[in-house]
Structures are given as C-alpha cells and as structure tokens.
Amino acid sequence: MRPPDRFGQIKKDPRGGQNDIYNQIANAPAAGGGAEDFTTFEADSAIRRNELLFNITNQIEETKGKLKQAEQLVERLRQTLREYEEMYKTLTKGKGKEK
C-alpha cells in the first residue's frame, strides 16, 4: 500500500518529507513490561521499520528526480547565456564600424 501523493506538499517544503520521517521515529510506541508486550512491540517495530524504509526510499527517489531537473535547468540556462553572449558580441562588433 502506497502512502498518498505528497508531491505538492514537498514542492512547497523540500524538507517536509524528511520532517515526516523524523516525526514517525519520534512517535514510536514505548516498550511494555511483559513477554506479550515485547512480542507485540517487536512486531510493531518491524512494521514501522518497513514503513520508514519505504518512506525513505520514496524520499531518495523524489530527491534524485528533483536534482536531475535542477541539473537540466542549469544546463538550459548555461546554453541560453552562451547564446546571449554570442548575440552581444555580434552586435557590439558591428556597432563600432557604423560610427
């Protein structure tokens, strides 16, 4: 079972997913006193561990995707800058000859 899509929330707060994971860890149930309580705690801990691993894996994948998008944006901006610089050079060369 997948958790609900939180892309919009993460977009607003990039560390939001990380904070959710920390909150899950902080809200872990305390261990009881008996053997049954320990068995229940152990089973609950295994489930929580799997949930946390799933959430962390999702955060890793989302972060990689966002990093790739940022790198692509930087490359497009560099290309645009090179084009503008070339246009500037071309236009300034012709300017001096006209006077």
Order of alpha helices (4+ residues) and beta strands (2+ residues): alpha-alpha-alpha
